Amino acid sequence: QVQLVESGGGLVQAGGSLRLSCAASGRTFSSYSRGWFRQAPGKEREFVAFIIWNGIITRYADSVKGRFTISRDSAKNTVYLQMNNLSPEDTAVYYCAATTRLNYSDANEYNYWGQGTQVTVSS
């Protein structure tokens, strides 16, 4: 069974930091690119960050650029999202996903999804 499992979410004050992890199991995702998306209550799911399968290319939504960093540890089949200087606007459920395609900001292009982890930023 293929699984992506997110962890690391929680409650943090504005200006604080969190690191999300997305561990893959059930198959090798070394040839898959990975993305992070988020969905706030009443809003559509939106792209946050992307890292290509070999880690040499990353992309970010404008809203998180300079504050969030995506990285991957291929040996552990795990992708991370370091989130710094968080604001209440970052409150959402964060999802990781895997894809073999390059249209990285389109959620429909992703083959596998995790269950999500809640991030809540208090003001």
SEDOBA-220703 format. One record per residue: x negated, y negated, z negated of N, C-alpha, C in turn; residue in one letter. Coordinates in steps of 0.02 Angstrom, whole numbers, plus 50000, padded with zeros to 5 digits. Layout:
REM residues N
<atom <X; Y; Z>; <X; Y; Z>; <X; Y; Z>; 'A'> ...
***
This chain:
REM residues 123
<atom <49958; 50059; 50000>; <50000; 50000; 50000>; <49956; 49938; 50000>; 'Q'> <atom <49970; 49893; 50046>; <49932; 49831; 50051>; <49959; 49781; 50002>; 'V'> <atom <49914; 49751; 49964>; <49935; 49701; 49915>; <49887; 49643; 49913>; 'Q'> <atom <49916; 49583; 49905>; <49879; 49523; 49887>; <49907; 49500; 49821>; 'L'> <atom <49863; 49492; 49772>; <49885; 49475; 49705>; <49851; 49411; 49683>; 'V'> <atom <49893; 49360; 49670>; <49866; 49296; 49647>; <49863; 49295; 49571>; 'E'> <atom <49817; 49256; 49545>; <49812; 49245; 49473>; <49779; 49178; 49461>; 'S'> <atom <49783; 49155; 49399>; <49749; 49094; 49380>; <49793; 49033; 49373>; 'G'> <atom <49857; 49041; 49388>; <49902; 48985; 49379>; <49915; 48970; 49306>; 'G'> <atom <49949; 48915; 49294>; <49965; 48897; 49225>; <49985; 48825; 49219>; 'G'> <atom <49985; 48801; 49158>; <50003; 48732; 49142>; <49940; 48693; 49126>; 'L'> <atom <49933; 48635; 49158>; <49874; 48594; 49148>; <49895; 48521; 49149>; 'V'> <atom <49859; 48480; 49115>; <49873; 48408; 49115>; <49845; 48375; 49178>; 'Q'> <atom <49875; 48320; 49196>; <49851; 48282; 49254>; <49777; 48266; 49245>; 'A'> <atom <49740; 48274; 49300>; <49668; 48264; 49298>; <49628; 48327; 49283>; 'G'> <atom <49664; 48379; 49263>; <49631; 48442; 49246>; <49617; 48485; 49307>; 'G'> <atom <49591; 48545; 49293>; <49571; 48591; 49346>; <49598; 48661; 49333>; 'S'> <atom <49607; 48697; 49386>; <49624; 48768; 49384>; <49589; 48803; 49442>; 'L'> <atom <49575; 48867; 49433>; <49549; 48907; 49488>; <49595; 48966; 49499>; 'R'> <atom <49624; 48969; 49558>; <49666; 49024; 49578>; <49624; 49078; 49612>; 'L'> <atom <49644; 49140; 49601>; <49612; 49196; 49634>; <49664; 49236; 49673>; 'S'> <atom <49643; 49266; 49726>; <49686; 49308; 49767>; <49647; 49371; 49783>; 'C'> <atom <49664; 49425; 49750>; <49630; 49488; 49760>; <49670; 49532; 49807>; 'A'> <atom <49635; 49564; 49853>; <49667; 49608; 49902>; <49653; 49680; 49884>; 'A'> <atom <49702; 49722; 49895>; <49693; 49794; 49883>; <49733; 49832; 49935>; 'S'> <atom <49715; 49894; 49944>; <49751; 49937; 49990>; <49721; 49940; 50059>; 'G'> <atom <49681; 49892; 50075>; <49645; 49893; 50138>; <49589; 49842; 50135>; 'R'> <atom <49545; 49844; 50182>; <49491; 49795; 50185>; <49514; 49734; 50225>; 'T'> <atom <49507; 49677; 50193>; <49528; 49615; 50226>; <49468; 49576; 50252>; 'F'> <atom <49412; 49609; 50261>; <49352; 49574; 50282>; <49360; 49540; 50350>; 'S'> <atom <49404; 49567; 50392>; <49413; 49537; 50458>; <49474; 49490; 50460>; 'S'> <atom <49504; 49478; 50403>; <49562; 49434; 50399>; <49542; 49366; 50372>; 'Y'> <atom <49568; 49315; 50403>; <49563; 49248; 50375>; <49616; 49241; 50321>; 'S'> <atom <49605; 49195; 50275>; <49651; 49189; 50219>; <49672; 49116; 50211>; 'R'> <atom <49732; 49110; 50188>; <49759; 49042; 50176>; <49794; 49038; 50109>; 'G'> <atom <49799; 48977; 50085>; <49839; 48961; 50026>; <49895; 48914; 50048>; 'W'> <atom <49954; 48929; 50024>; <50013; 48888; 50035>; <50044; 48873; 49967>; 'F'> <atom <50088; 48825; 49965>; <50124; 48810; 49903>; <50195; 48790; 49919>; 'R'> <atom <50239; 48801; 49870>; <50308; 48782; 49878>; <50334; 48753; 49813>; 'Q'> <atom <50354; 48691; 49815>; <50383; 48657; 49758>; <50459; 48666; 49760>; 'A'> <atom <50492; 48659; 49703>; <50565; 48667; 49702>; <50600; 48620; 49751>; 'P'> <atom <50644; 48647; 49792>; <50681; 48607; 49839>; <50643; 48586; 49900>; 'G'> <atom <50582; 48610; 49908>; <50541; 48591; 49965>; <50521; 48653; 50005>; 'K'> <atom <50500; 48640; 50066>; <50477; 48695; 50108>; <50406; 48715; 50088>; 'E'> <atom <50389; 48777; 50106>; <50321; 48800; 50094>; <50274; 48760; 50138>; 'R'> <atom <50218; 48739; 50109>; <50171; 48698; 50146>; <50100; 48725; 50142>; 'E'> <atom <50063; 48713; 50194>; <49994; 48735; 50198>; <49951; 48696; 50149>; 'F'> <atom <49903; 48731; 50119>; <49857; 48698; 50072>; <49785; 48704; 50096>; 'V'> <atom <49763; 48766; 50109>; <49692; 48776; 50126>; <49685; 48841; 50165>; 'A'> <atom <49629; 48845; 50203>; <49617; 48902; 50247>; <49542; 48916; 50248>; 'F'> <atom <49525; 48981; 50251>; <49456; 49000; 50260>; <49454; 49056; 50311>; 'I'> <atom <49411; 49049; 50361>; <49407; 49099; 50413>; <49376; 49163; 50385>; 'I'> <atom <49383; 49218; 50421>; <49365; 49283; 50394>; <49292; 49288; 50372>; 'W'> <atom <49247; 49252; 50406>; <49176; 49256; 50386>; <49155; 49199; 50341>; 'N'> <atom <49202; 49156; 50323>; <49189; 49103; 50275>; <49155; 49041; 50301>; 'G'> <atom <49141; 49037; 50366>; <49102; 48980; 50390>; <49145; 48920; 50409>; 'I'> <atom <49210; 48929; 50412>; <49255; 48873; 50428>; <49309; 48869; 50375>; 'I'> <atom <49320; 48810; 50350>; <49374; 48797; 50304>; <49415; 48737; 50328>; 'T'> <atom <49478; 48736; 50310>; <49523; 48681; 50327>; <49567; 48667; 50267>; 'R'> <atom <49587; 48603; 50261>; <49627; 48582; 50205>; <49683; 48536; 50227>; 'Y'> <atom <49737; 48538; 50190>; <49789; 48487; 50199>; <49761; 48420; 50175>; 'A'> <atom <49784; 48367; 50206>; <49759; 48301; 50188>; <49772; 48285; 50114>; 'D'> <atom <49826; 48311; 50088>; <49846; 48296; 50019>; <49799; 48326; 49967>; 'S'> <atom <49759; 48376; 49987>; <49714; 48408; 49939>; <49640; 48400; 49956>; 'V'> <atom <49627; 48371; 50014>; <49558; 48364; 50037>; <49517; 48323; 49986>; 'K'> <atom <49458; 48349; 49969>; <49416; 48316; 49920>; <49429; 48337; 49849>; 'G'> <atom <49485; 48371; 49837>; <49502; 48394; 49769>; <49502; 48470; 49764>; 'R'> <atom <49522; 48504; 49817>; <49527; 48577; 49817>; <49471; 48606; 49859>; 'F'> <atom <49447; 48665; 49838>; <49396; 48701; 49877>; <49416; 48774; 49882>; 'T'> <atom <49417; 48799; 49942>; <49431; 48869; 49954>; <49365; 48906; 49966>; 'I'> <atom <49360; 48966; 49939>; <49300; 49006; 49949>; <49319; 49080; 49948>; 'S'> <atom <49273; 49122; 49969>; <49288; 49193; 49968>; <49227; 49234; 49947>; 'R'> <atom <49241; 49289; 49915>; <49190; 49338; 49896>; <49209; 49403; 49933>; 'D'> <atom <49177; 49414; 49989>; <49195; 49472; 50030>; <49184; 49538; 49994>; 'S'> <atom <49133; 49540; 49953>; <49118; 49602; 49917>; <49175; 49621; 49870>; 'A'> <atom <49209; 49570; 49844>; <49264; 49582; 49799>; <49332; 49577; 49833>; 'K'> <atom <49331; 49565; 49899>; <49394; 49558; 49936>; <49439; 49505; 49905>; 'N'> <atom <49409; 49452; 49881>; <49445; 49401; 49842>; <49432; 49332; 49871>; 'T'> <atom <49484; 49292; 49871>; <49480; 49222; 49892>; <49499; 49179; 49832>; 'V'> <atom <49466; 49121; 49827>; <49478; 49077; 49770>; <49501; 49009; 49795>; 'Y'> <atom <49537; 48974; 49752>; <49555; 48905; 49765>; <49540; 48865; 49702>; 'L'> <atom <49486; 48828; 49705>; <49467; 48784; 49649>; <49505; 48719; 49657>; 'Q'> <atom <49543; 48701; 49607>; <49585; 48641; 49610>; <49563; 48593; 49556>; 'M'> <atom <49539; 48535; 49576>; <49516; 48484; 49530>; <49559; 48422; 49534>; 'N'> <atom <49555; 48381; 49483>; <49592; 48318; 49481>; <49666; 48329; 49499>; 'N'> <atom <49696; 48376; 49467>; <49766; 48393; 49482>; <49813; 48337; 49462>; 'L'> <atom <49866; 48332; 49499>; <49919; 48282; 49485>; <49986; 48318; 49482>; 'S'> <atom <50036; 48286; 49452>; <50103; 48317; 49449>; <50129; 48337; 49518>; 'P'> <atom <50108; 48302; 49570>; <50131; 48318; 49638>; <50104; 48386; 49662>; 'E'> <atom <50055; 48413; 49627>; <50028; 48479; 49645>; <50068; 48536; 49614>; 'D'> <atom <50117; 48520; 49573>; <50158; 48571; 49542>; <50196; 48611; 49595>; 'T'> <atom <50187; 48676; 49593>; <50219; 48719; 49644>; <50201; 48792; 49628>; 'A'> <atom <50234; 48837; 49663>; <50211; 48906; 49665>; <50161; 48911; 49722>; 'V'> <atom <50103; 48939; 49706>; <50049; 48945; 49755>; <50045; 49017; 49780>; 'Y'> <atom <50042; 49024; 49846>; <50040; 49089; 49877>; <49976; 49096; 49918>; 'Y'> <atom <49947; 49155; 49916>; <49893; 49169; 49963>; <49920; 49215; 50017>; 'C'> <atom <49888; 49213; 50074>; <49910; 49251; 50131>; <49850; 49270; 50175>; 'A'> <atom <49860; 49321; 50216>; <49806; 49344; 50260>; <49830; 49345; 50332>; 'A'> <atom <49786; 49328; 50378>; <49804; 49325; 50448>; <49744; 49344; 50492>; 'T'> <atom <49759; 49367; 50552>; <49708; 49378; 50603>; <49709; 49322; 50655>; 'T'> <atom <49753; 49274; 50646>; <49761; 49220; 50695>; <49728; 49156; 50670>; 'R'> <atom <49724; 49108; 50715>; <49689; 49046; 50700>; <49734; 48986; 50691>; 'L'> <atom <49799; 48995; 50701>; <49845; 48939; 50689>; <49859; 48935; 50615>; 'N'> <atom <49809; 48912; 50579>; <49804; 48923; 50507>; <49857; 48887; 50465>; 'Y'> <atom <49886; 48834; 50491>; <49934; 48797; 50451>; <50006; 48821; 50458>; 'S'> <atom <50017; 48870; 50501>; <50084; 48895; 50514>; <50094; 48959; 50473>; 'D'> <atom <50139; 48956; 50425>; <50151; 49014; 50382>; <50175; 49074; 50421>; 'A'> <atom <50207; 49064; 50477>; <50233; 49119; 50518>; <50177; 49160; 50549>; 'N'> <atom <50116; 49133; 50550>; <50059; 49168; 50581>; <50026; 49218; 50533>; 'E'> <atom <50048; 49220; 50471>; <50016; 49262; 50421>; <50052; 49329; 50414>; 'Y'> <atom <50011; 49382; 50409>; <50038; 49450; 50408>; <50055; 49474; 50338>; 'N'> <atom <50016; 49453; 50289>; <50024; 49478; 50220>; <50028; 49419; 50172>; 'Y'> <atom <50069; 49428; 50120>; <50080; 49375; 50070>; <50076; 49404; 50000>; 'W'> <atom <50051; 49364; 49954>; <50055; 49381; 49884>; <50121; 49359; 49855>; 'G'> <atom <50130; 49374; 49791>; <50194; 49359; 49758>; <50198; 49288; 49731>; 'Q'> <atom <50141; 49254; 49728>; <50139; 49185; 49706>; <50120; 49178; 49633>; 'G'> <atom <50091; 49121; 49617>; <50074; 49104; 49548>; <50093; 49032; 49535>; 'T'> <atom <50124; 49020; 49478>; <50150; 48954; 49462>; <50095; 48908; 49436>; 'Q'> <atom <50092; 48849; 49464>; <50048; 48796; 49440>; <50092; 48737; 49420>; 'V'> <atom <50085; 48716; 49358>; <50124; 48660; 49332>; <50076; 48608; 49304>; 'T'> <atom <50082; 48547; 49329>; <50038; 48493; 49308>; <50081; 48441; 49272>; 'V'> <atom <50066; 48429; 49209>; <50104; 48382; 49169>; <50071; 48313; 49173>; 'S'> <atom <50113; 48262; 49168>; <50087; 48193; 49172>; <50067; 48166; 49104>; 'S'> 
***
